[in-house]
């Protein structure tokens, strides 16, 4: 009877092994948190970039729909396409300044999308697609969500639009 009572509990070795298994599991679980936080930050940055690029490209497409002169459509500086985009971004600090957005210029915006401290850098290119008689144009924008990353490694957001005038 005495031996049966002794076998009812856990030995010190069994408890130690169980604690080690639980400890390793918790360490592995806690190791996932930094990875999750980093990935969450990257997803937020991708979303910010996408929203900003969509906002600018939609404004350019809206402007393209309003152009009725082939001279304005084929102008190399593409000012008619970018009219009002700086107004669209009103309240956001843009450098370098100017009245139009120039091709291949890196612009930096502080407080982008109305978020204090949010910095967005972008380059915008507007051009003609060869072989279309300048009736088919494109706009491509690259966006970086901070001051220091290389903008030329980021995703290109792209759209095309066709001249429907005479």
VEXKE-661692 format. One line per 4 residues: number of its first residue (from 1); for each residue x, y, z of C-alpha. Coordinates in Angstrom, 2 decimals. Example, Ala and Ser with C-alpha at 12.3 -4.5 7.8 and 13.67 -1.06 7.14 Angstrom:
2
1> 12.30,-4.50,7.80 ~ 13.67,-1.06,7.14
% end
This chain:
166
1> 0.00,0.00,0.00 ~ 2.85,2.35,0.77 ~ 4.36,1.86,-2.74 ~ 1.03,2.75,-4.39
5> 0.88,6.08,-2.55 ~ 4.40,6.96,-3.63 ~ 3.65,6.53,-7.34 ~ 0.80,9.07,-7.41
9> 2.92,12.24,-7.82 ~ 5.46,13.59,-10.33 ~ 9.15,13.21,-9.79 ~ 11.49,16.19,-9.78
13> 12.97,15.05,-13.10 ~ 9.54,14.94,-14.79 ~ 8.71,18.45,-13.53 ~ 12.08,19.79,-14.75
17> 11.63,18.26,-18.21 ~ 8.11,19.67,-18.46 ~ 9.37,23.16,-17.51 ~ 12.16,22.92,-20.10
21> 9.70,21.97,-22.85 ~ 7.38,24.85,-21.89 ~ 10.37,27.24,-21.66 ~ 11.60,26.36,-25.16
25> 8.09,26.79,-26.53 ~ 7.73,30.24,-24.94 ~ 11.14,31.35,-26.21 ~ 10.21,30.28,-29.74
29> 6.87,32.05,-29.45 ~ 8.44,35.27,-28.15 ~ 10.96,35.14,-31.01 ~ 8.08,35.64,-33.46
33> 7.07,39.04,-32.06 ~ 9.94,41.10,-33.59 ~ 9.32,39.45,-36.97 ~ 5.60,40.20,-36.72
37> 6.24,43.82,-35.76 ~ 8.65,44.31,-38.67 ~ 6.23,42.74,-41.16 ~ 3.40,44.86,-39.80
41> 5.50,47.99,-40.35 ~ 6.33,46.93,-43.90 ~ 2.65,46.28,-44.64 ~ 1.74,49.72,-43.31
45> 4.44,51.30,-45.50 ~ 3.19,49.43,-48.58 ~ -0.35,50.60,-47.90 ~ 0.76,54.22,-47.47
49> 2.74,54.09,-50.71 ~ -0.15,52.53,-52.61 ~ -2.70,55.05,-51.36 ~ -0.44,57.96,-52.21
53> 0.40,56.64,-55.70 ~ -3.25,55.92,-56.46 ~ -4.20,59.42,-55.33 ~ -1.66,61.06,-57.67
57> -2.32,58.76,-60.66 ~ -6.09,59.26,-60.36 ~ -5.56,63.03,-60.42 ~ -3.39,62.70,-63.54
61> -6.00,60.54,-65.28 ~ -8.71,63.03,-64.39 ~ -6.60,65.83,-65.87 ~ -5.94,63.73,-69.01
65> -9.68,63.35,-69.53 ~ -10.05,67.14,-69.56 ~ -7.37,67.83,-72.21 ~ -8.96,68.80,-75.53
69> -5.92,70.18,-77.35 ~ -3.37,67.90,-79.03 ~ -0.73,70.59,-78.36 ~ -1.37,70.33,-74.61
73> -1.50,66.54,-74.86 ~ 1.91,66.24,-76.55 ~ 3.72,68.96,-74.54 ~ 7.00,67.56,-73.22
77> 6.68,69.19,-69.79 ~ 3.22,67.58,-69.29 ~ 1.97,70.50,-67.20 ~ -1.68,69.90,-68.14
81> -1.45,66.40,-66.68 ~ -0.11,67.62,-63.34 ~ -2.31,70.71,-62.95 ~ -3.83,70.84,-59.52
85> -1.87,67.94,-58.06 ~ -0.03,70.32,-55.76 ~ -3.44,71.66,-54.73 ~ -4.55,68.06,-54.13
89> -1.58,67.73,-51.80 ~ -2.39,71.08,-50.14 ~ -1.50,71.22,-46.47 ~ 1.37,68.82,-47.01
93> 4.85,70.32,-47.10 ~ 6.45,69.54,-50.48 ~ 10.11,70.04,-51.37 ~ 11.49,70.98,-53.81
97> 8.85,73.61,-54.40 ~ 7.49,74.82,-57.70 ~ 4.30,75.13,-59.67 ~ 4.58,71.87,-61.62
101> 5.86,68.37,-61.00 ~ 8.92,67.69,-63.17 ~ 9.95,64.26,-64.51 ~ 12.66,62.39,-62.58
105> 12.69,64.88,-59.70 ~ 12.54,63.43,-56.20 ~ 9.91,65.22,-54.15 ~ 9.65,64.91,-50.38
109> 6.36,65.42,-48.61 ~ 6.10,65.94,-44.86 ~ 2.81,65.12,-43.14 ~ 1.71,63.04,-46.12
113> -1.90,61.88,-46.34 ~ -2.68,64.16,-43.39 ~ -0.61,62.10,-40.95 ~ 1.71,64.20,-38.78
117> 5.30,63.07,-39.19 ~ 4.54,60.78,-42.16 ~ 7.20,61.34,-44.82 ~ 6.73,60.27,-48.44
121> 9.23,60.70,-51.25 ~ 8.28,60.17,-54.87 ~ 9.36,60.57,-58.47 ~ 6.87,60.99,-61.28
125> 7.40,60.36,-64.98 ~ 4.93,61.18,-67.72 ~ 5.75,60.20,-71.29 ~ 4.49,58.98,-74.64
129> 4.34,55.36,-75.72 ~ 6.29,54.86,-78.95 ~ 4.37,53.97,-82.08 ~ 1.08,55.50,-80.98
133> 1.48,58.93,-82.61 ~ 1.64,60.51,-79.14 ~ -1.99,59.61,-78.54 ~ -1.16,57.11,-75.83
137> 0.63,58.50,-72.76 ~ 1.70,56.95,-69.48 ~ 2.36,58.05,-65.95 ~ 4.67,56.13,-63.63
141> 5.33,56.96,-60.01 ~ 7.74,55.46,-57.48 ~ 7.04,56.09,-53.83 ~ 9.21,55.64,-50.73
145> 7.71,55.97,-47.28 ~ 10.68,57.52,-45.49 ~ 13.59,59.91,-45.93 ~ 16.37,57.36,-46.25
149> 15.36,54.39,-48.39 ~ 16.45,54.17,-52.01 ~ 13.52,55.25,-54.12 ~ 14.79,53.47,-57.25
153> 14.22,50.06,-55.58 ~ 10.55,50.66,-54.85 ~ 7.47,49.52,-56.71 ~ 6.45,51.41,-59.85
157> 2.78,52.36,-59.98 ~ 1.78,52.83,-63.62 ~ -1.20,53.91,-65.69 ~ -1.87,54.69,-69.34
161> -4.35,57.07,-70.93 ~ -5.40,57.79,-74.50 ~ -6.09,61.10,-76.23 ~ -9.69,61.08,-77.43
165> -9.77,64.55,-78.98 ~ -9.60,65.57,-82.62
% end
